[in-house]
Amino acid sequence: MSKKNKKEWIHYPKAREVLGCDFRGLITPEMNKRRPVVILSYSHARPGLAVVVPLSTTAPIPPEAWHYELTQGSQWDRQRRWVKADMIYAVSLRRLFYWRVGRFESGGPILLQDFRISRNDFTAVQEAVLSALKITRS
């Protein structure tokens, strides 16, 4: 099948889901590489866009209210990951993909599919986003 006729893969994400996002093409100091993200929201009111926050294995120095370290229950491997809730993006669904977490012995990729962070972690991420936006609950 030629590339012209190949159907484009689009995944309709769910809140709390972890996917990869290709930020390449943005301009520094914007995010400009591939990295895992947490889906904050996807709505059919905004067809083709999802709101995401990136994850990083680099601990922030110093940690701020808009950073959140995911608990062990929300990790898919042994690496510690931080949510960078001050870097909120509305991205095209075409930027999203299943994050590769390893390789099978046959050489094929092992993909992180249908993985969501815990509800408690998601609530903490939402609070971190509110902090980044300087929004207080009244």
C-alpha positions as CSV (number, residue, x, y, z in Angstrom):
1,M,0.0,0.0,0.0
2,S,1.4,3.4,-0.9
3,K,1.8,6.1,1.7
4,K,-0.9,8.1,-0.1
5,N,-3.4,5.3,0.4
6,K,-2.4,4.4,3.9
7,K,-5.0,5.2,6.5
8,E,-3.7,7.4,9.2
9,W,-3.8,5.9,12.7
10,I,-5.6,8.2,15.2
11,H,-6.3,7.2,18.8
12,Y,-9.0,8.9,20.7
13,P,-7.4,9.2,24.2
14,K,-9.1,9.1,27.6
15,A,-8.3,11.2,30.6
16,R,-5.5,9.7,32.8
17,E,-4.1,7.8,29.8
18,V,-0.3,7.8,29.2
19,L,0.7,8.1,25.5
20,G,3.8,9.3,23.7
21,C,3.7,12.8,22.0
22,D,5.9,14.1,19.3
23,F,6.6,17.7,20.1
24,R,9.2,18.1,17.4
25,G,8.7,21.2,15.3
26,L,7.9,23.4,18.2
27,I,10.3,26.3,19.1
28,T,12.5,26.3,22.1
29,P,11.8,27.0,25.0
30,E,8.7,25.0,24.0
31,M,8.9,21.2,24.3
32,N,10.6,20.0,21.2
33,K,11.1,16.2,21.4
34,R,9.2,13.0,21.8
35,R,8.2,12.2,25.4
36,P,5.4,10.5,27.4
37,V,2.4,12.6,28.3
38,V,-0.7,12.3,30.5
39,I,-3.9,13.1,28.8
40,L,-5.8,15.7,30.8
41,S,-8.8,15.8,28.5
42,Y,-10.2,14.9,25.1
43,S,-13.5,16.3,24.0
44,H,-15.5,15.9,20.8
45,A,-16.1,19.7,21.2
46,R,-12.5,20.1,20.1
47,P,-12.2,17.5,17.4
48,G,-8.7,16.4,16.8
49,L,-7.1,18.0,19.9
50,A,-6.2,16.6,23.3
51,V,-4.9,18.5,26.3
52,V,-1.7,17.0,27.8
53,V,1.0,17.5,30.3
54,P,4.5,16.0,29.7
55,L,6.3,13.5,31.9
56,S,10.0,13.6,32.7
57,T,12.5,11.3,34.5
58,T,14.5,14.4,35.5
59,A,13.5,15.7,38.9
60,P,12.9,19.5,39.0
61,I,15.3,21.6,41.0
62,P,13.7,22.8,43.1
63,P,10.3,21.0,43.0
64,E,7.4,23.5,42.8
65,A,3.7,23.2,43.3
66,W,3.3,22.6,39.6
67,H,5.5,19.5,39.6
68,Y,4.2,16.2,40.7
69,E,6.0,12.9,41.1
70,L,3.9,10.0,40.1
71,T,3.4,7.3,42.7
72,Q,4.7,3.7,42.1
73,G,1.2,2.6,41.2
74,S,1.2,4.9,38.2
75,Q,4.6,3.8,36.9
76,W,5.0,1.2,34.1
77,D,8.6,0.5,35.0
78,R,11.0,1.3,37.8
79,Q,11.8,4.8,36.7
80,R,10.6,7.8,38.7
81,R,8.6,10.2,36.6
82,W,7.6,13.8,37.2
83,V,4.6,15.6,35.7
84,K,5.6,19.0,34.4
85,A,2.2,20.6,34.9
86,D,3.5,24.1,33.9
87,M,3.9,22.8,30.3
88,I,0.3,22.3,29.3
89,Y,-0.4,21.7,25.6
90,A,-3.4,21.2,23.3
91,V,-2.0,18.9,20.7
92,S,-3.2,17.3,17.5
93,L,-4.2,13.7,17.9
94,R,-1.8,13.0,15.1
95,R,1.1,13.9,17.5
96,L,0.1,11.0,19.8
97,F,1.3,7.5,19.7
98,Y,1.8,4.4,21.9
99,W,5.0,4.9,23.9
100,R,7.6,2.2,23.3
101,V,8.7,0.5,26.6
102,G,10.9,-2.2,25.2
103,R,11.5,-4.8,22.6
104,F,10.5,-8.4,22.2
105,E,13.2,-11.0,21.6
106,S,12.0,-11.1,18.0
107,G,12.9,-7.4,17.7
108,G,9.4,-5.9,17.6
109,P,8.4,-3.1,19.9
110,I,6.6,-3.5,23.2
111,L,4.1,-0.7,23.4
112,L,2.4,0.9,26.5
113,Q,-1.2,0.5,25.6
114,D,-4.4,1.3,27.6
115,F,-2.3,2.4,30.6
116,R,-3.7,5.1,32.9
117,I,-2.3,6.7,36.0
118,S,-4.2,6.2,39.2
119,R,-7.2,8.4,40.1
120,N,-5.4,9.8,43.1
121,D,-2.4,10.8,41.0
122,F,-4.7,12.3,38.4
123,T,-6.3,14.5,41.0
124,A,-2.9,15.6,42.2
125,V,-1.9,16.4,38.5
126,Q,-5.1,18.5,38.2
127,E,-4.1,20.4,41.3
128,A,-0.6,20.9,39.9
129,V,-2.1,22.3,36.7
130,L,-4.3,24.7,38.7
131,S,-1.2,25.8,40.6
132,A,0.7,26.4,37.3
133,L,-2.2,28.5,36.0
134,K,-2.4,30.4,39.3
135,I,-6.0,29.3,39.7
136,T,-7.3,28.8,43.3
137,R,-10.4,27.0,44.3
138,S,-12.8,29.2,46.2
